[in-house]
Amino acid sequence: MILVLGGGVTGLSAAMALEASGKECLVLEREAEPGGWCRSFSAGGYTFDLSGHFLHLSDPAANRFILDVPGVPWRRVDRDARVWLRGRLTPYPFQVHLKGHDPAFVSRCLAGFARERIRAAISGERPPEHLAAWLLQRFGKAMCDAFFFPYNRKMWRTPLSKLGYEWTGWSVPIPRFDDLLEGASGEIRRGMGYNATFFYPERGGIGSLARSLGLRLGTRLRTGIEVARVDLRAKVVHTSGGEALPYRSAISTIPLPRLASFSEGLSPAARKAAGALSWVKVLAINLGIRNPGRTPGHWVYVPEREYPFFRIGFLSNVARSAAPGGRVSMFVEKSFPANARVDVAREVGAALRGLKRMGVLRKGKAVPLLAREFGRHRVFLAGRYGAWDYYGMEKSMADGLRAAREAANARG
Ligand SMILES: Cc1cc2nc3c(=O)[nH]c(=O)nc-3n(C[C@H](O)[C@H](O)[C@H](O)COP(=O)(O)OP(=O)(O)OC[C@H]3O[C@@H](n4cnc5c(N)ncnc54)[C@H](O)[C@@H]3O)c2cc1C
């Protein structure tokens, strides 16, 4: 028996391959349904993924396997990704779409990029020591300060001087100077980067992939079974329900630090190595919007600190079926250090405020109308309840100061 620990898309694919080669296998999945991060759910006529999941394909063998899974209504989609920077929305990648930004900023970006290219031509490429140095060499200071540094800090929640850059090859498009110049004068670069097209199911969200795989595996997938301990010497998996399942070999898709923490029989060196692994956690907030504001493209990268999220996306712009007519299904992603305590209600409030500032959510008509009308009578609305907004103490008090200024300067 080959045990597969975890029934996300990796575990399900492994089990399908084992089955195809005639091997006996069993998938153990902790949750009530398979899919892991690639799950979807419906509520109020909307479809949501746990967070935006778009399938980017490049490996022909994997392509065939994934697109041939029966029952998944795949559709090929041309990417429409954007970047929200300095109050402007430009196509992704931002570095080759500088037009529209103020001319001084565009000059700084071009000059910074050129300076790094010239430096490399004169002194040769120095191997960068970390991600920050790699980004600086590739894009120059102005673009790093505006986008690459804040975006990567927001996403990785770790000083960039402590991160490697080996993963960047497939995901960070490196432009030529000509690309920058053409983008600065307004040319739109479609298809640049690793994910110019992607696949997404017409209906049912990305979860329809795992659901179909799960159905095909039938009783070889057991859900609601948590692996609690692995005895490496005896080759037995123990579940939290008290079952002991012997295996000939096993495939683990459980996060590696977790697997190492409950595996018996690891060497001290392996245990130490597991202790050196670090990660971030991601909060995905899904919203169904009845009266959307500006909801452009498939997803938007948001590097600046004043917005609490690093990426937002509009699932119903990818698959119309994800929201009732005229409405929008969207997701918001924010990451946290591994040990952070996440106050979800507070994060939702902060996300809603950020989305209002970007114009994704309308501010609503009632409050501005009332504020205008009271203002005409020189009554200034302030604070969480007075201004009818989701403020904490600091915001309420700052709003009090703002209202004081307006009241003091009021004429008439
Ligand atoms: C916010 C976010 C956005 C992403 N967007 C994209 C995208 O757009 N495109 C893309 O290609 N990739 C994307 N990814 C990456 C993608 O989610 C992963 O590559 C993929 O889901 C990995 O699948 P997996 O099966 O290895 O892991 P998981 O999905 O984590 O599955 C692991 C499974 O193991 C189970 N498990 C864990 N512990 C136990 C236990 N003790 N006992 C039993 N079961 C257990 C879990 O419940 C889970 O079902 C994104 C990831 C994140 C976090």
The ligand as an SDF file (V2000), in Angstrom:
LIG
                    3D

 53 58  0  0  0  0  0  0  0  0999 V2000
   -2.8490   32.8320   -1.8950 C   0  0  0  0  0  0  0  0  0  0  0  0
   -2.3600   31.8320   -2.9060 C   0  0  0  0  0  0  0  0  0  0  0  0
   -2.6390   32.0400   -4.2460 C   0  0  0  0  0  0  0  0  0  0  0  0
   -2.1710   31.1210   -5.1990 C   0  0  0  0  0  0  0  0  0  0  0  0
   -2.4590   31.3290   -6.5010 N   0  0  0  0  0  0  0  0  0  0  0  0
   -2.0570   30.4380   -7.4330 C   0  0  0  0  0  0  0  0  0  0  0  0
   -2.3880   30.6240   -8.8170 C   0  0  0  0  0  0  0  0  0  0  0  0
   -3.0640   31.5810   -9.2100 O   0  0  0  0  0  0  0  0  0  0  0  0
   -1.9400   29.7020   -9.7130 N   0  0  0  0  0  0  0  0  0  0  0  0
   -1.1810   28.6080   -9.3050 C   0  0  0  0  0  0  0  0  0  0  0  0
   -0.7960   27.8010  -10.1710 O   0  0  0  0  0  0  0  0  0  0  0  0
   -0.8640   28.4010   -8.0080 N   0  0  0  0  0  0  0  0  0  0  0  0
   -1.2820   29.2810   -7.0710 C   0  0  0  0  0  0  0  0  0  0  0  0
   -0.9720   29.0750   -5.7520 N   0  0  0  0  0  0  0  0  0  0  0  0
   -0.1740   27.8790   -5.3950 C   0  0  0  0  0  0  0  0  0  0  0  0
   -1.0790   26.6490   -5.2580 C   0  0  0  0  0  0  0  0  0  0  0  0
   -2.0580   26.8880   -4.2640 O   0  0  0  0  0  0  0  0  0  0  0  0
   -0.2510   25.4260   -4.8490 C   0  0  0  0  0  0  0  0  0  0  0  0
    0.8060   25.2250   -5.7590 O   0  0  0  0  0  0  0  0  0  0  0  0
   -1.0760   24.1500   -4.7990 C   0  0  0  0  0  0  0  0  0  0  0  0
   -2.3450   24.3600   -4.2280 O   0  0  0  0  0  0  0  0  0  0  0  0
   -0.3110   23.1080   -3.9880 C   0  0  0  0  0  0  0  0  0  0  0  0
   -1.1210   21.9870   -3.7940 O   0  0  0  0  0  0  0  0  0  0  0  0
   -0.7380   20.9060   -2.7040 P   0  0  0  0  0  0  0  0  0  0  0  0
   -1.6820   19.7700   -2.8720 O   0  0  0  0  0  0  0  0  0  0  0  0
    0.7190   20.5890   -2.7920 O   0  0  0  0  0  0  0  0  0  0  0  0
   -0.9040   21.6330   -1.2970 O   0  0  0  0  0  0  0  0  0  0  0  0
   -2.2390   22.0180   -0.5070 P   0  0  0  0  0  0  0  0  0  0  0  0
   -3.2190   22.6480   -1.3940 O   0  0  0  0  0  0  0  0  0  0  0  0
   -1.8020   22.7650    0.7080 O   0  0  0  0  0  0  0  0  0  0  0  0
   -2.7970   20.6080   -0.0710 O   0  0  0  0  0  0  0  0  0  0  0  0
   -2.2710   19.9010    1.0330 C   0  0  0  0  0  0  0  0  0  0  0  0
   -3.3950   19.0970    1.6230 C   0  0  0  0  0  0  0  0  0  0  0  0
   -2.8920   18.3900    2.7540 O   0  0  0  0  0  0  0  0  0  0  0  0
   -3.8670   18.3910    3.7500 C   0  0  0  0  0  0  0  0  0  0  0  0
   -3.2250   18.1780    5.0380 N   0  0  0  0  0  0  0  0  0  0  0  0
   -2.3710   19.0090    5.6980 C   0  0  0  0  0  0  0  0  0  0  0  0
   -2.0070   18.4580    6.8740 N   0  0  0  0  0  0  0  0  0  0  0  0
   -2.6180   17.2720    6.9470 C   0  0  0  0  0  0  0  0  0  0  0  0
   -2.6310   16.2220    7.9150 C   0  0  0  0  0  0  0  0  0  0  0  0
   -1.9320   16.3170    9.0590 N   0  0  0  0  0  0  0  0  0  0  0  0
   -3.3840   15.1410    7.6760 N   0  0  0  0  0  0  0  0  0  0  0  0
   -4.0990   15.0070    6.5280 C   0  0  0  0  0  0  0  0  0  0  0  0
   -4.1290   15.9640    5.5720 N   0  0  0  0  0  0  0  0  0  0  0  0
   -3.3960   17.0770    5.7890 C   0  0  0  0  0  0  0  0  0  0  0  0
   -4.5020   19.7760    3.6320 C   0  0  0  0  0  0  0  0  0  0  0  0
   -5.8010   19.8160    4.2240 O   0  0  0  0  0  0  0  0  0  0  0  0
   -4.5400   19.9610    2.1230 C   0  0  0  0  0  0  0  0  0  0  0  0
   -5.7470   19.5150    1.5600 O   0  0  0  0  0  0  0  0  0  0  0  0
   -1.4030   29.9820   -4.7780 C   0  0  0  0  0  0  0  0  0  0  0  0
   -1.1430   29.7900   -3.4320 C   0  0  0  0  0  0  0  0  0  0  0  0
   -1.6060   30.6920   -2.4960 C   0  0  0  0  0  0  0  0  0  0  0  0
   -1.3000   30.4480   -1.0480 C   0  0  0  0  0  0  0  0  0  0  0  0
  1  2  1  0
  2  3  1  0
  2 52  2  0
  3  4  2  0
  4  5  1  0
  4 50  1  0
  5  6  2  0
  6  7  1  0
  6 13  1  0
  7  8  2  0
  7  9  1  0
  9 10  1  0
 10 11  2  0
 10 12  1  0
 12 13  2  0
 13 14  1  0
 14 15  1  0
 14 50  1  0
 15 16  1  0
 16 17  1  0
 16 18  1  0
 18 19  1  0
 18 20  1  0
 20 21  1  0
 20 22  1  0
 22 23  1  0
 23 24  1  0
 24 25  2  0
 24 26  1  0
 24 27  1  0
 27 28  1  0
 28 29  2  0
 28 30  1  0
 28 31  1  0
 31 32  1  0
 32 33  1  0
 33 34  1  0
 33 48  1  0
 34 35  1  0
 35 36  1  0
 35 46  1  0
 36 37  1  0
 36 45  1  0
 37 38  2  0
 38 39  1  0
 39 40  1  0
 39 45  2  0
 40 41  1  0
 40 42  2  0
 42 43  1  0
 43 44  2  0
 44 45  1  0
 46 47  1  0
 46 48  1  0
 48 49  1  0
 50 51  2  0
 51 52  1  0
 52 53  1  0
M  END
$$$$
